[in-house]
Amino acid sequence: MILEQHYLDCLAQASYFIADQKSGAAVVVDPRRDVDLYLERAKEHGVTIQHVILTHFHADFLAGHLELVARTGATLYLGQRARADYPFEPLADGQDLVLGDVRVSILETPGHTPESISILVFDVEQSETVPHAVLTGDTLFIGDVGRPDLMASVGFTAAQLAGMMYDSLRTKLMPLPDETIVYPGHGAGSACGKNLSTDTSSTIGAQCASNYALADMPQSEFIELVTANLMPPPAYFPVTAGLNREERATLPDVLERSLVPLSLEAFLAARSRGAQVLDVRPGEDFRHSHLAGSTNIGLGGKFASWAGSLLDLERPIVLVAEQGQIREAALRLGRIGLDRVIGYLDGGPAALPTDRSQSGSVAQIDVRTAATELEQDPSNVRVLDVRTPTEFESGHAPGAHHIPLAELAGRVGELRRDERLLVCCKTGYRSMTAISMLQADGFTGAIDIADGFDAWLAADLPFAGAELGTCNP
């Protein structure tokens, strides 16, 4: 038996390649949209991808089920409660797919979504009755469970879905043998849960012993627990979830129409017609010079998630990128269904206009200078902290004003345009994005605190807040 987990760090997303070398049959579960990886694995193992399964309609990424079916002719499967615009075979509780000496068996586990399924994987040569592993999709994570509110708009309340999850966990997953390996759909950094572990696998026994959601409690307490303190989901989640139900263009077609070189004249004309300019360079490069009004989201961080959260999902996108980053940027946007790229600046950043009326830059200061300014002129200098609530509460610069980056566009009214605004995140990635947004909105006094709150702590400067925590950029 071949069972491979393929983990995509930038989306904290796991897909699975399962095959039986004797029969030459393979199944891919929850594929990413760029599917060459699975075709390469099939070729290397000498097997054929015959089946593609989605555990549910994902909200955080656009799955590659249509791409993989188009490339291989495989049969597509969804849980029997699913409704989609494309052909698929429904999978009911207890139904099996047999791949020679490998058998996958379906467990209906609604809760994260109504149609969610989990997948038992049996190596028949080892045991016909004891599963080797269970692929839990977004029902059970390591240290957490899937949030029940993302699909509350499809006819169920979050509380109703949480009640379904309670039953799914306790009647379908927790009774499995302790040694059964748990392979989830996501890890730390995903917005599909509240507090996922950095581990990407575990066992049923370990989760029953340590996962807060699997503790002994009545259903009412569970519902209250998993529906409390949920952050608003990223703006693109409902759009992507809908696209996963629909017949739509495949990624190769999208990239073909996206990767169009534009002269500076054509690039500026696209902007004047309403296209949003997305500059994907590192913040340090953007800081020195950029096209005025452009948004900086660097490829080095959670690029796709931030793009889906901050960009206008209805407007076309034109890219500013170094030559080697253009396709990568369009591909990563395509992974979440943001298929509105219409071209890129031919010649890259070197082709940007240099006259002051069209170019911009970002001022930057170190943390010690920032602390001195705050102390000397607190009425005209303020720190804007764009980290998450948990990060902010764990520790922040004295007197800092807190607006999470995902909420900035809707809360700029809280800021004074005449004040000196020192923008801070953890390391500098999010602060540069925030400043690019503020500059596009007419703020001229936004200044970047170099290296963020990590540098503030390293300099042993005074801070407010409770026990310090950590978070990815």
Buried (B, 14 or more C-beta within 10 A) or exposed (E): BBBBBBEBEBBBBBBBBBBBBEBBBBBBBBBBBBBEBBBEBBEEBEBBBBBBBBBBBBBBBBBBBBBBBBBBEBBBBBBBBBEBEEEBEBBEEEBEBBBBBBBBBBBBBBBBBBBBBBBBBBBBEEEEEEBBBBBBBBBBBBBBBBBBBBBBEBEBEBBBBBBBBBBBBBEBBBEBEEEBBBBBBBBBBBBBBBEBBEBBBBBBBBBBEEBBBBEEBEEEEBBEBBBEEBBEBBBBBBBBBBBBBEEBBBBBEBBEEBBEEBEBEBBBEBBEEEBBBBBBBBBBBBBEBBBBBBBBBBBEBBBBBBBBBBBEBEEBBBBBBBEEBBBBBBBBBBBBBBBBBBBBBBBBBEEBBEEEEBEBEBEBBBBEBBBBBBEEEEEEBBBBBBBBEEBBBBBBBBEBBBBBBBBBBEEBEEBEEEBBBBBBBBBBBBBBBBBBBBBBBEBEBBBBBBBBBBBBBEEEBEBEBEEEEEBEB
